[in-house]
Every structure is written in C-alpha cells, then in structure tokens.
C-alpha cells in the first residue's frame, strides 16, 4: 500500500516540475516578445540608451 503511495507522490512531483518548467519557458517567451515589441515600437532607443549599437 505504501509503495503505490510513494509512486503517486513521485509522479506528482515530476508533474509539478514539468509544469514549473513550462511556466518558466512561457515567462521567457513573453519577456522575449515584449522586448522585441519594444525594440520595434521605440526604434531601438533602449540599445542607444545603453550604448550597445
């Protein structure tokens, strides 16, 4: 009985990590899109501000 419970617990943990990874990937994607949009909208003034270009 205890063994099946442990397996369920482990499965839940793996699923939790999977969702956490997906959440992080989604956040990175949103940040990348927002950054790209600001670059397009403001004509890259952020890069000029930091003296990159």
Secondary structure, 3 states (H helix, E strand, C coil): CHHHHHHHHHHHHHHHHHHHHHHHHHHHHHHHHHHHHHHHHHCCHHHHHHCCC
